[in-house]
Structures are given as C-alpha cells and as structure tokens.
C-alpha cells in the first residue's frame, strides 16, 4: 500500500510553521509588502505506478528552480533576485529584492533514483515513481 503522507506529525509540523508565518505576514503592516501570492499552487495525482506533482511557477527561469528529495521529503524552491532601475531627471531610483518560495511534501514508497522533473510554460511537473512492493504473503505448508 502506498501512502502519500508517511508521518502525519511531521507534515503537521510543516503546516504549523507555515500557518504561523501566514498569520504574521497577513497583519496590515505587511499587506503592501506581500501583495503577490508567495505560495506555489500544486496538484498531485496518484497514478498506479507513480505520483505526478504539477506546480505553477510562472515567470521563473529554470535556473532559479530547485527540486530535491531527501528522507521522503520532496522540496521545491524558487529563488529570484529582481532589480528595478528607474532613471529620471535629477534622481535615480534602484530597488533590489530577493524572493524565496519553498514547499515541502512527504511521500512514502518512492524510488528516488527514478524521480524526474520538467519545467515548461510556467509549470513544473515532477514524476515520482513508486517502489515496487513485492508480495510477501505466502501459504506455508505444514509438514
């Protein structure tokens, strides 16, 4: 049997931390700073032999994407440096900021050496093949 979540407590820890940051940054002071939605929108399908994860990451260069799998945790992160340069008469304005977005997902029963990722038209598709579980049930003959 394949389980999408191997440790409910571990996933709950991730969700608790995410909820703390969301509530903190939803304060009125931060409303202008966090105008853009910093969450990766993800769909996960459970096929017979694999999980297919599709994440919307528009306007991101492939070089700024990072996908890793360690200890049953798939991590997708995006890091971008942006610069705004505006030159007008008598003043120059330059603004820089770095944006980091990350999501973690717990998968059990994954064949890690077969994981593949593809980025096209603003959508990251990660294919996670399931490990083949051999049937260990058998009838034992009594002698």
Number of C-alpha atoms within 10 A of each C-alpha: 6 17 12 17 16 15 13 10 10 12 15 11 11 13 12 12 10 12 12 10 10 11 9 11 14 12 9 9 10 11 11 9 9 11 8 8 8 11 11 17 12 14 11 14 11 14 10 9 13 18 19 18 17 20 18 17 22 12 9 16 13 14 9 12 17 13 16 13 18 9 9 18 17 18 15 19 17 19 16 15 10 10 11 9 9 10 9 7 5 5 7 9 9 9 9 9 9 9 10 11 15 15 17 16 15 19 20 17 19 21 14 17 9 11 16 13 15 11 17 10 10 14 17 21 19 20 18 24 20 21 15 11 9 6 6 6 6 6 6 6 5 4 3
